[in-house]
Amino acid sequence: MRTLDFAPLYRGAVGFDRIVNMFENMERPDEGGYPPYNIEKAGEDAYRITLAVAGFGDSDLSIEVKEDQLTIAGALAEQKEGERAYLHRGIASRGFRRVWRLADHVEVVGAKLEHGLLHVDLERRVPEAKKARRIEIAGGTAEAPAIEGETVN
């Protein structure tokens, strides 16, 4: 038995259901190795996901971003049974669906299909309000304002 019960965490925390869902999803087996893919760092805040999608065209692929989840799916049009006679069939032509959870402020900026590879470019765009900034400390001993008033004897 390799399942964990996260029900007690739901009772004691409000707004942390996403974290619990991430733990539950970690237990699920991977979607398999099809299609193979690479994730590379293309710059300081730039990333690229490359999928090997031989045989798929632009119209056979879909890329969707919903909230913080990137989904890439592919489905080929069904071939008629007697249309082709294969002597050896080694190129997969099945549909697929790959899902990645994107980090905060990561956006999909483009996608292109070339030579059987689908390239999806990502970029981290942190808003100015969320970037770290230095706060100067006011005050000190040099120019502290004096308090004026009457002295009581």
C-alpha positions in Angstrom: 0.0 0.0 0.0 1.7 3.2 -1.2 -1.1 5.7 -0.9 -1.1 8.5 1.6 -4.2 10.1 3.2 -4.1 13.9 2.9 -7.6 14.5 4.4 -6.3 15.8 7.7 -4.4 18.5 5.9 -7.6 19.8 4.3 -9.2 20.4 7.7 -6.4 22.5 9.2 -5.4 24.7 6.3 -7.3 27.1 4.0 -5.9 27.8 0.6 -3.3 25.1 0.6 -5.3 22.6 -1.4 -3.1 23.2 -4.4 -0.1 22.0 -2.4 -1.9 18.9 -1.4 -3.0 18.2 -5.0 0.6 18.5 -6.1 1.6 15.7 -3.5 -1.3 13.6 -4.7 -0.2 14.0 -8.4 3.4 13.0 -7.5 2.1 9.5 -6.7 0.6 9.0 -10.2 2.8 7.2 -12.7 4.4 9.2 -15.5 2.6 9.3 -18.8 5.3 7.1 -20.4 8.1 8.2 -22.6 6.1 9.2 -25.6 6.9 11.6 -27.1 10.4 12.2 -25.9 11.2 15.8 -24.9 14.0 18.1 -23.6 13.8 21.0 -21.3 16.6 23.4 -21.7 17.6 26.8 -20.2 18.0 29.2 -23.1 19.0 32.3 -21.0 18.8 33.7 -17.5 15.0 33.9 -17.6 14.3 31.9 -20.8 13.5 28.2 -21.2 12.6 25.9 -24.1 10.6 22.6 -24.2 11.3 20.5 -27.3 9.2 17.5 -28.2 10.0 15.0 -30.9 6.7 14.9 -32.8 7.6 13.2 -36.1 4.6 12.8 -38.4 2.5 15.5 -36.7 1.6 18.7 -38.5 0.5 22.1 -37.2 -3.1 21.1 -37.3 -2.5 17.9 -35.4 -1.0 19.6 -32.3 -2.5 21.8 -29.7 -0.8 23.9 -27.0 -2.9 25.2 -24.1 -2.0 27.3 -21.0 -4.6 27.4 -18.2 -3.7 29.0 -14.9 -0.2 27.6 -14.2 -0.5 24.4 -16.3 0.9 23.9 -19.8 -0.7 21.1 -21.8 0.6 19.9 -25.2 -1.5 17.4 -27.0 -1.3 15.7 -30.4 -3.8 13.6 -32.3 -3.4 12.3 -35.9 -6.4 11.8 -38.1 -7.4 8.2 -38.2 -6.2 6.2 -41.3 -8.4 3.8 -43.0 -7.4 0.2 -42.3 -6.7 -0.8 -45.9 -5.0 2.4 -46.9 -1.4 1.3 -46.2 0.3 -2.0 -45.9 3.3 -1.9 -43.5 6.1 -4.4 -43.6 7.5 -2.8 -40.5 5.9 -0.1 -38.4 8.4 1.5 -36.0 7.2 5.2 -36.1 4.6 5.8 -33.5 1.4 7.5 -34.7 -0.6 7.5 -31.5 -2.0 10.5 -29.8 -0.3 12.0 -26.7 -0.9 14.5 -24.0 1.9 16.0 -21.9 1.3 18.4 -19.0 3.8 20.6 -17.1 3.1 22.9 -14.1 4.7 26.3 -14.8 6.4 28.2 -12.0 5.1 31.6 -11.0 5.4 34.3 -13.6 6.5 31.9 -16.4 4.7 32.6 -19.7 4.7 30.8 -23.0 6.1 33.3 -25.5 6.0 31.2 -28.7 6.0 27.9 -30.4 7.3 26.5 -33.7 7.4 23.2 -35.5 10.4 22.4 -37.6 12.0 19.2 -38.8 9.7 17.1 -36.6 10.5 19.0 -33.4 8.0 21.2 -31.6 9.8 24.0 -29.8 7.8 25.8 -27.0 9.6 28.9 -25.7 9.0 30.1 -22.1 10.1 33.2 -20.3 10.0 34.3 -16.7 8.5 37.8 -16.6 8.4 39.0 -13.0 6.3 42.2 -12.6 8.1 45.2 -11.2 5.8 45.2 -8.1 7.1 41.6 -7.3 10.8 42.2 -7.9 13.1 42.7 -4.9 14.0 46.3 -4.2 16.2 47.9 -1.7 14.7 50.0 1.1 16.7 52.9 2.5 16.8 53.3 6.2 15.8 56.7 7.3 17.0 58.4 10.5 20.3 58.3 12.2 22.3 60.5 14.6 23.3 63.3 12.3 20.1 65.0 11.6 17.6 63.8 14.2 14.9 66.5 14.8 14.9 68.1 18.2 11.8 68.0 20.4 11.0 71.5 21.6 8.8 72.2 24.6 8.8 73.6 28.1 10.8 72.0 30.8 9.0 71.2 34.0 10.8 71.9 37.3 
